[in-house]
Amino acid sequence: MSNLSPSPGTPMAASPLTRACLEIDEYAAGLGWDKPARLFALVDTARLKKQEPRLASQLGLDQDDAGKSSLTPIEQDEVPKGTPLDKFLGTIAWPDAVVGCALTVERLMLPPSAEASVPEGLNDKQLSKWVAGHPERQEVRLTVAVLRDGSRESAVRLREKDSSTEVLTGAGLVPGLAEALAATFS
């Protein structure tokens, strides 16, 4: 279990969920590329400090900002290798203290202009191989965060523009993954 410290590039005016999403993106960026998916619980920082002061201290949370409305991402155990992400997410149940969750995962994407050239009739394995060999493919790291109340945020980082100033954010960037994460609270 590890706590992430705020990134210097994280906009302070952003919502707590956006800040948490960008903190996780920056943390993952610090680990480098070609890494497995990572799952995070999101907890209310003030509540954590009040109810679990020892844990908050272990996580290095500043005791002076106890009234601040923010979220603390806490990395969970590694996502099991070889288990499809949708099946893994279907096994998760969060305790009440967890107000949200986030996932960071690397994927290959094609620009919309390449979608017309996708051969028909490919199964998932064949499609993945075709995309991996496509000259216009982009390697991306997707970080998606959701709260129990339905709030969502995403951060997308292109490998070729691997800089915190080039990260795209938005609630609807990765709707399928956001839905899957939201379902872990059902």
C-alpha positions, 0 to 999 in steps of 0.5 A, spaced: 500 500 500 502 506 498 500 513 498 501 518 492 504 525 493 501 531 489 504 532 483 507 539 482 503 540 475 497 538 478 492 544 477 490 546 484 483 549 481 481 542 479 476 538 482 479 533 488 477 527 483 481 530 477 487 532 482 487 524 484 487 522 477 492 526 475 496 524 481 495 517 479 497 518 472 504 522 474 505 516 479 505 511 473 509 516 469 514 515 474 514 508 474 515 508 466 512 504 461 510 497 459 507 496 466 501 492 468 495 495 470 494 498 477 488 499 481 487 504 487 482 505 492 480 513 493 479 515 500 477 521 503 483 524 506 480 528 512 476 522 514 482 517 513 486 522 518 481 522 523 479 515 523 486 512 522 491 517 524 496 512 524 495 509 517 495 517 515 501 518 518 504 512 515 502 514 508 505 521 509 499 525 509 500 532 512 496 533 519 496 541 518 490 540 512 485 536 516 479 540 513 481 540 506 476 536 502 481 531 498 482 524 496 488 520 497 489 514 492 492 508 495 495 503 491 492 496 491 495 489 490 497 487 483 492 486 478 493 478 477 497 477 470 493 473 465 486 475 468 482 479 463 481 486 466 473 485 466 473 479 469 478 482 475 474 488 476 467 483 476 470 480 483 472 487 486 467 489 492 469 495 496 468 497 503 464 503 505 470 507 507 472 507 500 469 513 496 472 511 489 477 507 485 481 508 479 485 504 474 491 505 470 492 501 464 496 501 458 493 500 451 494 501 443 490 506 440 489 508 433 486 514 430 479 515 428 482 515 420 485 508 421 478 505 423 475 504 416 481 500 414 480 495 420 479 488 416 472 485 418 471 478 421 477 479 426 477 475 433 480 479 439 486 476 438 487 477 431 485 485 432 490 486 437 495 483 433 493 487 427 493 494 431 500 492 434 502 492 427 499 498 424 504 504 423 499 509 426 498 506 432 499 510 439 501 507 445 497 510 451 496 510 458 489 511 461 488 513 468 480 512 470 477 514 476 470 514 479 466 516 485 461 512 488 456 518 487 457 517 479 463 522 478 468 520 473 475 523 470 480 520 466 487 522 464 490 520 457 498 520 456 501 518 449 507 515 450 510 519 444 508 526 448 510 523 455 510 529 459 505 532 464 503 538 460 501 533 455 496 529 459 489 530 456 483 530 461 476 529 461 470 525 464 468 522 458 474 520 455 474 512 456 467 511 458 467 503 457 473 503 463 469 508 467 463 504 467 467 497 469 470 501 475 463 504 477 460 497 477 465 495 482 460 499 487 454 496 485 
